[in-house]
Amino acid sequence: MDVDVDFGLDDTRLTAAWMLGSFLVVFLVTRVIVRMIRAGRGPFRNQAIGGVHIHHLVHGILLMLVAGAGEFLYRPEGAWQIVLAVAFGAGAALTLDEFALWLHLDDVYWSEQGRASVDVVLVVAAVGALLVLGVNPFGAAAEDNAPTVLGSAVITLAFAVTAGLKGKPIFAVLGLVVLPFAIVGAVRLAKPTSPWAKRRYRPGSSKDVRARARFPEGARTRWDAVVDAVGGVPR
């Protein structure tokens, strides 16, 4: 599938830029605050009502609901469109920063499982940057007809889902915008802890042995170092 890149400035990309900027700023500020709370420094404390811890994803969901309703109901232009884009980006940052919580239905923010939140945020930020730059994965197909567009989307989604099942969320999400990422993630060996490996790699089989050798338990990668720098080291 061809990927069109348009370097011309338009309202859509400008709105996307505001949304991405808000997303990044709110995520970074949120991480600074939660790390200060974790260290017991500064004036910030966890929010609680009646003994119930109010996670910041609650505020994020409310912001996205308000921004989405405002966009669909009023279709604003100009400054108000930017306001809604900023609100939605901020809400998405607050919500995805606790992605691991609504994935595991448990407060795993500072655990190893909680690293999934930072993974997702960094990947979404990368996808957002590509969209701001004008990457349009369905640009060529849109000039043809609906069956072509649908077929292209189905193929892309199939590779992306396969990459995700193989434990490659980065390739899966980036692949939704740039197909080669999804293809690479889908055809390469699955991580031994992934759903794909657990169902399709029989214990002791050649693929199982290769997967465990390729992804040894406890191994650290450069991506892990980036995640630690951004989100903090798991406890």
Residue frames as a rotation matrix with the C-alpha (Angstrom) as fourth column:
MET 1
0.579 0.815 0.000 0.00
0.815 -0.579 0.000 0.00
0.000 0.000 -1.000 0.00
ASP 2
-0.218 -0.644 0.733 1.34
0.600 -0.681 -0.420 3.42
0.770 0.348 0.535 -0.94
VAL 3
0.172 0.198 -0.965 1.78
0.907 -0.414 0.077 6.12
-0.384 -0.888 -0.251 1.66
ASP 4
0.292 0.000 0.957 1.17
0.609 -0.771 -0.185 9.69
0.738 0.637 -0.225 0.56
VAL 5
-0.141 -0.373 -0.917 2.99
0.906 -0.423 0.033 12.48
-0.400 -0.826 0.398 2.35
ASP 6
0.427 0.367 0.827 1.69
0.665 -0.747 -0.012 16.01
0.613 0.555 -0.563 1.96
PHE 7
-0.439 -0.710 -0.550 3.99
0.898 -0.353 -0.262 18.77
-0.008 -0.609 0.793 3.15
GLY 8
-0.480 0.346 0.806 1.44
0.140 -0.877 0.460 21.52
0.866 0.333 0.372 2.52
LEU 9
-0.985 0.134 -0.112 -0.09
0.086 -0.190 -0.978 23.28
-0.152 -0.973 0.175 5.53
ASP 10
-0.392 0.915 0.090 -3.84
-0.012 -0.103 0.995 22.90
0.920 0.389 0.051 6.04
ASP 11
0.010 0.492 0.870 -6.40
-0.869 -0.426 0.251 23.29
0.494 -0.759 0.424 8.83
THR 12
0.865 0.355 -0.354 -6.55
-0.189 0.885 0.426 19.55
0.465 -0.302 0.833 9.51
ARG 13
0.197 -0.885 -0.422 -2.82
0.652 0.440 -0.618 19.24
0.732 -0.153 0.663 10.11
LEU 14
-0.482 -0.325 0.813 -2.80
-0.282 -0.822 -0.495 22.45
0.829 -0.468 0.305 12.16
THR 15
0.457 0.730 0.508 -5.53
-0.790 0.072 0.609 21.03
0.408 -0.680 0.610 14.41
ALA 16
0.815 -0.215 -0.538 -3.60
0.271 0.962 0.027 17.76
0.512 -0.168 0.843 14.67
ALA 17
-0.220 -0.964 0.151 -0.50
0.335 -0.220 -0.916 19.71
0.916 -0.151 0.371 15.68
TRP 18
-0.237 0.229 0.944 -2.36
-0.770 -0.637 -0.039 21.44
0.592 -0.736 0.328 18.51
MET 19
0.805 0.594 0.010 -3.80
-0.500 0.669 0.550 18.11
0.320 -0.447 0.835 19.63
LEU 20
0.521 -0.696 -0.494 -0.38
0.511 0.718 -0.473 16.43
0.684 -0.006 0.730 19.57
GLY 21
-0.404 -0.703 0.586 1.24
-0.053 -0.621 -0.782 19.34
0.913 -0.347 0.213 21.40
SER 22
0.148 0.569 0.809 -1.39
-0.904 -0.254 0.344 19.23
0.401 -0.782 0.477 24.12
PHE 23
0.897 0.189 -0.399 -1.03
-0.105 0.969 0.224 15.44
0.429 -0.159 0.889 24.36
LEU 24
0.150 -0.944 -0.294 2.75
0.531 0.328 -0.781 15.61
0.834 -0.039 0.550 24.85
VAL 25
-0.460 -0.341 0.820 2.75
-0.365 -0.769 -0.525 18.53
0.810 -0.540 0.230 27.29
VAL 26
0.381 0.701 0.603 0.01
-0.867 0.045 0.496 17.08
0.320 -0.712 0.625 29.52
PHE 27
0.836 -0.117 -0.536 1.61
0.157 0.987 0.029 13.63
0.525 -0.109 0.844 29.51
LEU 28
-0.155 -0.987 -0.052 5.04
0.427 -0.019 -0.904 14.99
0.891 -0.162 0.424 30.50
VAL 29
-0.384 0.086 0.919 3.57
-0.668 -0.714 -0.212 17.25
0.638 -0.695 0.332 33.21
THR 30
0.695 0.712 0.100 1.51
-0.614 0.515 0.599 14.34
0.375 -0.477 0.795 34.54
ARG 31
0.586 -0.542 -0.602 4.55
0.439 0.837 -0.326 12.08
0.681 -0.073 0.729 34.71
VAL 32
-0.478 -0.756 0.447 6.55
0.018 -0.518 -0.855 14.75
0.878 -0.401 0.261 36.56
ILE 33
-0.062 0.552 0.832 3.74
-0.884 -0.418 0.212 15.17
0.464 -0.722 0.513 39.09
VAL 34
0.877 0.446 -0.179 3.21
-0.327 0.826 0.459 11.44
0.352 -0.344 0.870 39.72
ARG 35
0.217 -0.872 -0.440 6.94
0.511 0.485 -0.710 10.90
0.832 -0.071 0.550 40.11
MET 36
-0.549 -0.339 0.764 7.02
-0.382 -0.711 -0.591 13.70
0.743 -0.617 0.261 42.69
ILE 37
0.426 0.771 0.473 4.10
-0.845 0.154 0.511 12.06
0.322 -0.618 0.718 44.49
ARG 38
0.780 -0.172 -0.601 5.93
0.151 0.985 -0.085 8.73
0.607 -0.025 0.794 44.41
ALA 39
-0.222 -0.968 -0.114 9.03
0.502 -0.014 -0.865 10.36
0.836 -0.249 0.489 45.91
GLY 40
0.332 0.447 -0.831 7.01
0.943 -0.157 0.293 12.28
0.001 -0.881 -0.474 48.51
ARG 41
-0.701 -0.636 -0.323 8.22
0.605 -0.770 0.203 15.63
-0.378 -0.053 0.924 47.21
GLY 42
-0.900 0.302 0.314 6.30
-0.010 -0.735 0.678 18.81
0.436 0.607 0.664 46.45
PRO 43
-0.688 0.674 0.269 2.74
-0.649 -0.404 -0.645 19.81
-0.326 -0.618 0.715 47.26
PHE 44
-0.162 0.676 -0.719 1.03
-0.832 0.299 0.468 17.15
0.531 0.674 0.514 45.14
ARG 45
-0.690 0.042 0.723 -0.85
-0.466 0.738 -0.488 14.20
-0.554 -0.673 -0.490 46.64
ASN 46
-0.900 0.435 0.036 -3.12
0.352 0.674 0.650 11.44
0.259 0.597 -0.759 45.33
GLN 47
-0.573 0.780 0.251 -6.75
-0.761 -0.620 0.190 12.49
0.304 -0.082 0.949 45.01
ALA 48
-0.852 0.361 -0.380 -9.36
0.431 0.895 -0.117 10.59
0.297 -0.264 -0.918 46.98
ILE 49
-0.424 0.807 0.411 -13.08
-0.757 -0.565 0.329 11.01
0.498 -0.171 0.850 47.64
GLY 50
0.575 0.690 0.441 -14.60
-0.816 0.439 0.377 9.04
0.066 -0.576 0.815 50.48
GLY 51
0.178 -0.616 0.767 -11.49
-0.462 0.636 0.618 6.90
-0.869 -0.465 -0.172 50.65
VAL 52
0.665 0.092 0.741 -11.66
0.539 0.628 -0.562 6.05
-0.517 0.773 0.368 46.93
HIS 53
-0.363 -0.882 -0.301 -8.55
0.245 -0.402 0.882 6.91
-0.899 0.246 0.362 44.92
ILE 54
0.782 0.598 -0.176 -9.53
0.037 -0.327 -0.944 9.05
-0.623 0.732 -0.278 41.92
HIS 55
-0.118 -0.839 0.532 -7.19
0.732 0.289 0.617 8.14
-0.671 0.462 0.580 39.08
HIS 56
-0.401 -0.093 -0.912 -6.34
-0.258 -0.943 0.209 10.85
-0.879 0.319 0.354 36.58
LEU 57
-0.963 0.129 0.237 -7.77
0.269 0.384 0.883 8.79
0.023 0.914 -0.405 33.75
VAL 58
-0.090 0.974 -0.210 -11.19
0.917 -0.002 -0.399 9.82
-0.389 -0.228 -0.892 35.11
HIS 59
0.140 0.065 -0.988 -10.41
-0.032 -0.997 -0.071 13.45
-0.990 0.042 -0.138 34.30
GLY 60
-0.809 -0.532 -0.249 -9.08
-0.281 -0.021 0.959 12.34
-0.516 0.846 -0.132 30.93
ILE 61
-0.670 0.636 0.383 -12.26
0.739 0.621 0.261 10.49
-0.072 0.458 -0.886 30.03
LEU 62
0.259 0.799 -0.543 -14.39
0.688 -0.547 -0.477 13.48
-0.678 -0.250 -0.691 30.99
LEU 63
-0.178 -0.412 -0.894 -12.24
-0.314 -0.837 0.448 15.83
-0.933 0.361 0.020 28.89
MET 64
-0.974 -0.213 0.072 -12.48
-0.014 0.377 0.926 13.56
-0.224 0.901 -0.371 25.84
LEU 65
-0.330 0.931 0.156 -16.25
0.917 0.355 -0.180 13.22
-0.223 0.084 -0.971 26.26
VAL 66
0.328 0.432 -0.840 -16.71
0.308 -0.890 -0.337 16.99
-0.893 -0.148 -0.425 26.43
ALA 67
-0.445 -0.586 -0.677 -14.37
-0.461 -0.498 0.734 17.62
-0.768 0.639 -0.048 23.49
GLY 68
-0.938 0.102 0.330 -15.95
0.310 0.672 0.672 14.88
-0.153 0.733 -0.663 21.39
ALA 69
-0.015 0.998 -0.058 -19.48
0.908 -0.011 -0.418 16.05
-0.418 -0.058 -0.906 22.10
GLY 70
0.195 0.033 -0.980 -18.50
-0.011 -0.999 -0.035 19.64
-0.981 0.017 -0.194 21.31
GLU 71
-0.767 -0.551 -0.329 -16.98
-0.349 -0.072 0.934 18.65
-0.538 0.832 -0.137 17.99
PHE 72
-0.821 0.459 0.339 -19.87
0.570 0.688 0.448 16.45
-0.028 0.562 -0.827 16.86
LEU 73
0.068 0.952 -0.299 -22.66
0.898 -0.189 -0.398 18.77
-0.435 -0.242 -0.867 18.01
TYR 74
0.595 0.194 -0.780 -21.30
0.139 -0.981 -0.137 22.19
-0.791 -0.027 -0.611 17.05
ARG 75
0.434 -0.490 0.756 -18.62
0.900 0.271 -0.341 21.54
-0.038 0.828 0.559 14.39
PRO 76
0.773 -0.097 -0.627 -16.73
0.099 -0.958 0.271 24.69
-0.627 -0.271 -0.731 15.42
GLU 77
0.568 -0.646 0.510 -14.09
0.674 0.009 -0.739 26.38
0.473 0.763 0.440 13.31
GLY 78
0.310 -0.519 0.796 -11.15
-0.211 -0.854 -0.475 28.61
0.927 -0.021 -0.375 14.08
ALA 79
-0.453 -0.596 0.663 -10.21
-0.716 -0.200 -0.669 29.15
0.531 -0.778 -0.336 17.72
TRP 80
0.246 0.629 0.737 -12.94
-0.930 0.368 -0.004 26.93
-0.273 -0.685 0.676 19.17
GLN 81
0.874 -0.006 -0.486 -11.80
-0.232 0.874 -0.427 24.01
0.427 0.486 0.763 17.03
ILE 82
-0.127 -0.990 -0.056 -8.31
-0.198 0.081 -0.977 24.44
0.972 -0.113 -0.206 18.46
VAL 83
-0.284 0.101 0.953 -9.73
-0.948 -0.178 -0.264 24.60
0.143 -0.979 0.146 21.99
LEU 84
0.741 0.624 0.250 -11.51
-0.646 0.763 0.010 21.27
-0.185 -0.169 0.968 21.49
ALA 85
0.624 -0.593 -0.509 -8.39
-0.056 0.616 -0.786 19.74
0.780 0.519 0.351 19.92
VAL 86
-0.408 -0.790 0.458 -6.29
-0.520 -0.212 -0.828 20.82
0.751 -0.575 -0.324 22.91
ALA 87
0.026 0.517 0.856 -8.92
-0.986 0.153 -0.062 19.46
-0.163 -0.843 0.513 25.33
PHE 88
0.919 0.335 -0.207 -9.09
-0.376 0.902 -0.211 16.14
0.116 0.272 0.955 23.51
GLY 89
0.245 -0.915 -0.320 -5.29
-0.106 0.303 -0.947 15.82
0.964 0.266 -0.022 23.39
ALA 90
-0.467 -0.380 0.798 -5.06
-0.783 -0.241 -0.573 16.55
0.410 -0.893 -0.186 27.11
GLY 91
0.396 0.718 0.572 -7.79
-0.877 0.480 0.004 14.02
-0.271 -0.503 0.820 27.89
ALA 92
0.841 -0.135 -0.524 -6.11
-0.193 0.830 -0.523 11.37
0.505 0.541 0.672 25.75
ALA 93
-0.181 -0.982 0.061 -2.81
-0.349 0.006 -0.937 11.93
0.920 -0.191 -0.344 27.57
LEU 94
-0.351 0.115 0.929 -4.41
-0.937 -0.047 -0.347 11.55
0.004 -0.992 0.124 31.00
THR 95
0.680 0.707 0.195 -6.30
-0.694 0.706 -0.141 8.44
-0.238 -0.039 0.971 29.90
LEU 96
0.760 -0.416 -0.500 -3.48
-0.094 0.690 -0.717 6.66
0.643 0.592 0.485 28.07
ASP 97
-0.225 -0.851 0.474 -1.04
-0.723 -0.179 -0.667 7.42
0.653 -0.493 -0.575 30.89
GLU 98
-0.390 0.154 0.908 -3.06
-0.740 0.535 -0.409 4.84
-0.548 -0.831 -0.094 32.82
PHE 99
0.076 0.360 -0.930 -3.61
-0.899 0.428 0.092 2.50
0.431 0.829 0.356 29.87
ALA 100
-0.704 -0.430 -0.565 -2.18
-0.197 0.883 -0.426 -0.42
0.682 -0.188 -0.707 31.87
LEU 101
-0.840 0.435 0.324 -4.80
-0.354 0.014 -0.935 0.12
-0.411 -0.900 0.142 34.57
TRP 102
0.150 0.980 -0.132 -7.78
-0.804 0.043 -0.593 -0.27
-0.575 0.195 0.794 32.24
LEU 103
-0.029 -0.222 -0.975 -5.99
-0.768 0.629 -0.121 -3.10
0.640 0.745 -0.189 30.44
HIS 104
-0.717 -0.361 -0.597 -5.36
0.063 0.819 -0.570 -5.16
0.695 -0.446 -0.564 33.59
LEU 105
0.406 0.889 0.210 -8.23
-0.073 -0.197 0.978 -3.73
0.911 -0.412 -0.015 35.69
ASP 106
0.635 -0.313 -0.707 -5.69
0.773 0.260 0.579 -3.29
0.003 -0.914 0.407 38.47
ASP 107
0.946 -0.323 -0.042 -3.50
-0.315 -0.940 0.129 -0.46
-0.081 -0.109 -0.991 39.77
VAL 108
0.599 -0.757 0.261 -0.23
0.733 0.649 0.203 -1.56
-0.323 0.070 0.944 38.14
TYR 109
0.996 -0.087 0.030 1.04
-0.065 -0.895 -0.442 1.97
0.066 0.438 -0.896 37.46
TRP 110
0.393 -0.910 0.134 4.53
-0.915 -0.373 0.154 1.46
-0.090 -0.183 -0.979 38.93
SER 111
0.341 -0.250 0.906 4.85
-0.126 0.943 0.308 -2.25
-0.931 -0.220 0.290 38.21
GLU 112
-0.738 -0.644 0.200 6.40
0.045 0.249 0.968 -3.94
-0.673 0.723 -0.154 35.20
GLN 113
-0.249 0.735 0.631 2.94
0.945 0.328 -0.010 -4.25
-0.214 0.593 -0.776 33.63
GLY 114
0.531 0.484 -0.695 2.50
0.436 -0.860 -0.266 -0.52
-0.727 -0.161 -0.668 34.02
ARG 115
-0.509 -0.801 -0.315 5.22
0.040 -0.388 0.921 0.06
-0.860 0.457 0.229 31.43
ALA 116
-0.389 0.444 0.807 2.58
0.906 0.344 0.247 -0.67
-0.169 0.827 -0.536 28.80
SER 117
0.636 0.655 -0.407 1.15
0.600 -0.752 -0.273 2.80
-0.486 -0.070 -0.871 29.45
VAL 118
0.157 -0.672 -0.724 4.39
-0.308 -0.730 0.611 4.52
-0.938 0.127 -0.322 28.47
ASP 119
-0.699 -0.365 0.615 4.79
0.384 0.534 0.753 2.20
-0.603 0.763 -0.233 25.47
VAL 120
0.057 0.839 0.541 1.36
0.985 0.042 -0.168 3.18
-0.163 0.542 -0.824 24.19
VAL 121
0.707 0.211 -0.675 1.85
0.250 -0.967 -0.040 6.90
-0.661 -0.140 -0.737 24.81
LEU 122
-0.234 -0.888 -0.396 5.17
-0.252 -0.338 0.907 6.98
-0.939 0.312 -0.145 22.97
VAL 123
-0.703 0.019 0.711 3.77
0.605 0.541 0.584 5.03
-0.374 0.841 -0.392 20.03
VAL 124
0.387 0.911 0.142 0.65
0.890 -0.329 -0.315 7.21
-0.240 0.249 -0.938 19.83
ALA 125
0.468 -0.305 -0.829 2.87
-0.057 -0.947 0.316 10.29
-0.882 -0.100 -0.461 19.92
ALA 126
-0.649 -0.754 0.098 4.91
-0.002 0.131 0.991 8.88
-0.761 0.644 -0.086 17.02
VAL 127
-0.361 0.622 0.694 1.75
0.921 0.354 0.162 8.19
-0.145 0.698 -0.701 15.03
GLY 128
0.633 0.615 -0.470 0.48
0.582 -0.779 -0.235 11.69
-0.510 -0.125 -0.851 15.80
ALA 129
-0.029 -0.745 -0.666 3.75
-0.193 -0.650 0.735 13.18
-0.981 0.150 -0.125 14.55
LEU 130
-0.800 -0.237 0.551 3.41
0.425 0.425 0.799 11.25
-0.424 0.873 -0.240 11.28
LEU 131
0.116 0.932 0.344 -0.13
0.988 -0.071 -0.138 12.54
-0.105 0.355 -0.929 10.83
VAL 132
0.578 0.021 -0.816 1.01
0.189 -0.976 0.109 16.12
-0.794 -0.217 -0.568 11.49
LEU 133
-0.479 -0.846 -0.235 3.68
-0.152 -0.184 0.971 15.65
-0.864 0.501 -0.040 8.84
GLY 134
-0.018 0.594 -0.804 0.95
-0.930 -0.305 -0.204 14.73
-0.366 0.744 0.558 6.39
VAL 135
-0.955 -0.297 -0.030 1.31
-0.290 0.902 0.320 10.95
-0.068 0.314 -0.947 6.18
ASN 136
0.028 0.999 -0.042 -1.89
-0.926 0.010 -0.376 9.54
-0.376 0.050 0.925 4.66
PRO 137
-0.671 -0.421 0.611 -1.84
-0.279 0.906 0.318 5.72
-0.687 0.043 -0.725 4.47
PHE 138
-0.115 0.713 0.692 -5.04
0.682 0.563 -0.467 5.58
-0.722 0.419 -0.551 2.39
GLY 139
-0.118 0.045 -0.992 -4.36
-0.333 -0.943 -0.003 8.55
-0.935 0.330 0.127 0.14
ALA 140
-0.842 -0.262 -0.471 -3.79
-0.520 0.167 0.838 6.59
-0.141 0.950 -0.277 -3.04
ALA 141
-0.830 0.549 0.094 -6.64
0.554 0.831 0.042 4.19
-0.055 0.087 -0.995 -2.38
ALA 142
-0.232 0.793 -0.562 -9.10
0.358 -0.468 -0.808 7.02
-0.904 -0.389 -0.175 -1.75
GLU 143
-0.435 0.009 -0.901 -8.71
-0.692 -0.644 0.327 8.10
-0.577 0.765 0.286 -5.36
ASP 144
-0.961 0.070 -0.267 -10.03
-0.134 0.727 0.673 4.76
0.241 0.683 -0.689 -6.61
ASN 145
-0.048 0.996 -0.070 -13.18
-0.410 0.044 0.911 3.32
0.911 0.072 0.406 -5.01
ALA 146
0.367 0.309 0.877 -14.67
-0.919 -0.024 0.393 2.08
0.143 -0.951 0.275 -1.78
PRO 147
0.993 0.000 -0.121 -13.74
0.013 0.994 0.112 -1.62
0.120 -0.113 0.986 -2.28
THR 148
0.253 -0.967 0.028 -10.09
0.353 0.066 -0.933 -0.65
0.901 0.246 0.358 -2.71
VAL 149
-0.158 -0.249 0.955 -10.16
-0.682 -0.673 -0.288 1.49
0.714 -0.697 -0.063 0.41
LEU 150
0.672 0.514 0.533 -11.88
-0.741 0.456 0.493 -1.27
0.010 -0.726 0.687 2.40
GLY 151
0.880 -0.374 -0.293 -9.49
0.273 0.902 -0.334 -3.94
0.390 0.214 0.896 1.16
SER 152
-0.036 -0.933 0.358 -6.49
0.054 -0.359 -0.932 -1.80
0.998 -0.014 0.064 1.99
ALA 153
0.008 0.113 0.994 -7.83
-0.899 -0.435 0.057 -1.13
0.439 -0.893 0.098 5.49
VAL 154
0.912 0.389 0.132 -8.55
-0.409 0.831 0.378 -4.84
0.037 -0.398 0.917 6.10
ILE 155
0.567 -0.779 -0.268 -5.04
0.423 0.555 -0.716 -5.85
0.706 0.293 0.644 5.04
THR 156
-0.241 -0.669 0.703 -3.46
-0.300 -0.638 -0.709 -3.18
0.923 -0.382 -0.047 7.21
LEU 157
0.280 0.444 0.851 -5.59
-0.936 -0.069 0.344 -4.14
0.212 -0.893 0.397 10.21
ALA 158
0.959 0.089 -0.269 -4.81
-0.070 0.994 0.080 -7.85
0.274 -0.058 0.960 9.77
PHE 159
0.142 -0.983 -0.119 -1.05
0.420 0.169 -0.891 -7.26
0.896 0.076 0.437 9.84
ALA 160
-0.294 -0.240 0.925 -1.38
-0.568 -0.735 -0.371 -4.82
0.769 -0.635 0.080 12.76
VAL 161
0.635 0.600 0.487 -3.47
-0.757 0.358 0.547 -7.22
0.154 -0.716 0.681 14.85
THR 162
0.819 -0.391 -0.420 -1.01
0.302 0.916 -0.263 -10.06
0.488 0.088 0.868 14.14
ALA 163
-0.193 -0.927 0.322 1.90
0.129 -0.349 -0.928 -7.86
0.973 -0.137 0.187 15.22
GLY 164
-0.045 0.255 0.966 0.03
-0.866 -0.492 0.089 -7.00
0.498 -0.833 0.243 18.41
LEU 165
0.898 0.436 0.066 -0.72
-0.420 0.800 0.429 -10.64
0.134 -0.413 0.901 19.17
LYS 166
0.533 -0.787 -0.310 2.98
0.516 0.593 -0.618 -11.40
0.670 0.170 0.722 18.70
GLY 167
0.533 -0.287 -0.796 3.82
0.769 -0.228 0.597 -8.93
-0.353 -0.931 0.099 21.45
LYS 168
-0.617 -0.732 0.290 4.90
0.784 -0.539 0.308 -6.07
-0.069 0.418 0.906 19.16
PRO 169
0.339 0.864 -0.373 2.57
0.797 -0.474 -0.373 -3.19
-0.499 -0.171 -0.849 20.12
ILE 170
-0.124 -0.458 -0.880 4.95
-0.107 -0.876 0.471 -0.59
-0.987 0.152 0.060 18.70
PHE 171
-0.968 -0.244 0.055 4.95
0.005 0.199 0.980 -2.20
-0.250 0.949 -0.191 15.27
ALA 172
-0.391 0.897 0.207 1.19
0.912 0.407 -0.041 -2.75
-0.121 0.173 -0.978 15.48
VAL 173
0.394 0.593 -0.702 0.28
0.540 -0.768 -0.346 0.87
-0.744 -0.242 -0.623 16.17
LEU 174
-0.291 -0.568 -0.770 2.84
-0.369 -0.676 0.638 2.40
-0.883 0.469 -0.013 13.81
GLY 175
-0.903 -0.090 0.421 1.73
0.286 0.605 0.743 -0.11
-0.321 0.791 -0.521 11.19
LEU 176
0.103 0.994 0.032 -1.76
0.807 -0.065 -0.587 1.37
-0.581 0.086 -0.809 11.19
VAL 177
0.642 0.047 -0.765 -0.19
-0.208 -0.950 -0.233 4.46
-0.738 0.309 -0.600 9.61
VAL 178
0.021 -0.712 -0.702 2.82
-0.999 -0.035 0.006 2.98
-0.029 0.702 -0.712 7.79
LEU 179
0.824 0.538 -0.176 2.03
-0.551 0.834 -0.033 -0.58
0.129 0.124 0.984 6.66
PRO 180
0.204 -0.795 -0.572 5.65
-0.210 0.535 -0.818 -1.90
0.956 0.287 -0.058 6.49
PHE 181
-0.551 -0.373 0.746 5.91
-0.784 -0.076 -0.616 -1.60
0.287 -0.925 -0.251 10.29
ALA 182
0.299 0.767 0.567 2.91
-0.860 0.474 -0.187 -3.91
-0.412 -0.432 0.802 10.70
ILE 183
0.796 -0.036 -0.604 4.28
-0.382 0.744 -0.549 -6.38
0.469 0.668 0.579 8.15
VAL 184
-0.249 -0.965 -0.084 7.66
-0.412 0.184 -0.892 -6.57
0.876 -0.187 -0.444 9.91
GLY 185
-0.501 0.102 0.859 5.98
-0.861 0.042 -0.507 -7.07
-0.088 -0.994 0.067 13.30
ALA 186
0.533 0.834 0.139 3.65
-0.797 0.551 -0.247 -9.73
-0.283 0.021 0.959 11.88
VAL 187
0.755 -0.239 -0.610 6.27
-0.279 0.725 -0.630 -11.88
0.593 0.646 0.481 10.14
ARG 188
-0.296 -0.938 0.180 8.97
-0.591 0.031 -0.806 -11.80
0.751 -0.345 -0.563 12.81
LEU 189
-0.493 0.004 -0.870 9.23
0.455 0.854 -0.253 -14.24
0.742 -0.521 -0.423 15.70
ALA 190
0.510 0.769 0.384 6.69
-0.042 -0.424 0.905 -13.69
0.859 -0.478 -0.184 18.49
LYS 191
-0.398 -0.561 0.726 7.74
-0.772 -0.222 -0.595 -12.87
0.495 -0.798 -0.345 22.03
PRO 192
-0.758 0.042 -0.651 7.41
0.168 0.977 -0.132 -15.98
0.631 -0.209 -0.747 24.25
THR 193
-0.819 0.468 -0.331 5.02
0.326 -0.095 -0.941 -14.17
-0.472 -0.878 -0.075 26.62
SER 194
-0.726 0.537 -0.429 2.70
-0.678 -0.663 0.317 -13.03
-0.114 0.521 0.846 23.82
PRO 195
0.189 0.891 0.413 -0.76
-0.606 0.437 -0.664 -14.55
-0.772 -0.125 0.623 23.13
TRP 196
0.593 -0.008 -0.805 0.50
-0.769 0.291 -0.570 -15.75
0.239 0.957 0.166 19.73
ALA 197
-0.423 -0.859 -0.288 3.41
-0.671 0.511 -0.538 -17.70
0.609 -0.034 -0.792 21.22
LYS 198
-0.630 0.207 0.749 1.32
-0.634 0.420 -0.649 -19.18
-0.449 -0.884 -0.133 24.03
ARG 199
0.421 0.887 0.188 -1.21
-0.533 0.410 -0.740 -20.57
-0.734 0.212 0.646 21.55
ARG 200
0.920 0.029 -0.390 1.01
-0.381 0.296 -0.876 -21.49
0.091 0.955 0.284 18.59
TYR 201
-0.032 -0.984 -0.175 4.49
-0.705 0.146 -0.694 -22.24
0.708 0.102 -0.699 19.96
ARG 202
0.826 0.324 -0.462 4.42
0.013 0.807 0.590 -25.67
0.564 -0.493 0.663 21.59
PRO 203
0.692 -0.587 0.419 6.72
-0.652 -0.259 0.713 -25.81
-0.310 -0.767 -0.562 24.65
GLY 204
0.106 -0.775 0.623 10.08
-0.042 0.623 0.781 -27.18
-0.994 -0.109 0.033 23.57
SER 205
0.728 0.181 0.661 9.41
0.622 0.230 -0.749 -26.67
-0.287 0.956 0.055 19.85
SER 206
-0.216 -0.892 0.397 12.00
0.974 -0.225 0.023 -25.01
0.069 0.392 0.917 17.65
LYS 207
-0.007 0.276 0.961 10.03
0.312 -0.913 0.264 -21.74
0.950 0.302 -0.079 17.55
ASP 208
0.934 0.352 -0.061 9.57
0.146 -0.219 0.965 -21.75
0.327 -0.910 -0.256 21.31
VAL 209
0.407 -0.868 -0.285 13.30
0.825 0.216 0.522 -22.29
-0.392 -0.448 0.804 21.85
ARG 210
-0.364 -0.545 0.755 14.18
0.838 -0.545 0.011 -19.59
0.406 0.637 0.655 19.31
ALA 211
0.402 0.604 0.688 11.71
0.203 -0.791 0.577 -17.14
0.893 -0.092 -0.441 20.84
ARG 212
0.960 -0.040 -0.277 13.11
0.274 -0.061 0.960 -17.63
-0.056 -0.997 -0.048 24.34
ALA 213
0.035 -0.999 0.025 16.65
0.942 0.041 0.334 -17.24
-0.335 0.011 0.942 23.04
ARG 214
-0.308 -0.090 0.947 15.68
0.671 -0.727 0.149 -14.11
0.675 0.681 0.284 21.10
PHE 215
0.100 0.429 0.898 13.75
-0.413 -0.803 0.430 -12.59
0.905 -0.414 0.097 24.02
PRO 216
-0.451 -0.332 -0.828 15.35
0.514 0.662 -0.545 -13.92
0.729 -0.672 -0.127 27.24
GLU 217
0.604 0.742 -0.290 13.48
0.633 -0.226 0.740 -13.24
0.484 -0.631 -0.607 30.47
GLY 218
0.617 -0.306 -0.725 14.68
0.542 -0.503 0.673 -10.07
-0.571 -0.808 -0.144 32.17
ALA 219
-0.314 -0.772 0.552 16.57
0.944 -0.193 0.268 -8.81
-0.101 0.605 0.790 29.12
ARG 220
0.264 0.327 -0.907 16.69
0.308 -0.920 -0.242 -5.03
-0.914 -0.216 -0.344 28.72
THR 221
0.093 -0.168 0.981 16.57
0.994 -0.037 -0.100 -3.15
0.053 0.985 0.164 25.43
ARG 222
-0.899 -0.409 0.160 17.18
0.416 -0.909 0.016 0.44
0.139 0.081 0.987 24.36
TRP 223
-0.233 0.900 0.368 13.43
-0.003 -0.379 0.925 0.93
0.973 0.214 0.091 24.24
ASP 224
0.425 0.337 -0.840 13.25
0.783 0.328 0.528 -0.15
0.454 -0.882 -0.125 27.91
ALA 225
-0.509 -0.699 -0.503 15.80
0.845 -0.517 -0.138 2.56
-0.163 -0.495 0.853 28.75
VAL 226
-0.815 0.278 0.509 13.66
0.040 -0.848 0.528 5.17
0.578 0.450 0.680 26.97
VAL 227
0.206 0.960 -0.188 10.54
0.228 0.139 0.964 4.00
0.952 -0.241 -0.191 28.82
ASP 228
0.170 -0.224 -0.960 12.38
0.978 0.161 0.135 4.13
0.124 -0.961 0.246 32.16
ALA 229
-0.830 -0.557 -0.029 13.62
0.557 -0.828 -0.057 7.66
0.008 -0.064 0.998 31.45
VAL 230
-0.625 0.659 0.419 10.13
-0.185 -0.646 0.740 8.87
0.759 0.385 0.526 30.59
GLY 231
0.320 0.944 -0.076 7.94
-0.264 0.166 0.950 6.93
0.910 -0.284 0.302 32.98
GLY 232
0.166 -0.316 0.934 10.24
-0.986 -0.061 0.154 5.94
0.009 -0.947 -0.322 35.83
VAL 233
-0.695 -0.511 -0.506 11.77
-0.491 0.851 -0.185 2.62
0.525 0.120 -0.843 36.82
PRO 234
0.362 0.877 -0.316 9.21
-0.312 0.433 0.846 -0.04
0.878 -0.207 0.431 37.87
ARG 235
-0.169 -0.394 0.904 9.33
-0.982 -0.007 -0.187 -1.14
0.080 -0.919 -0.385 41.48
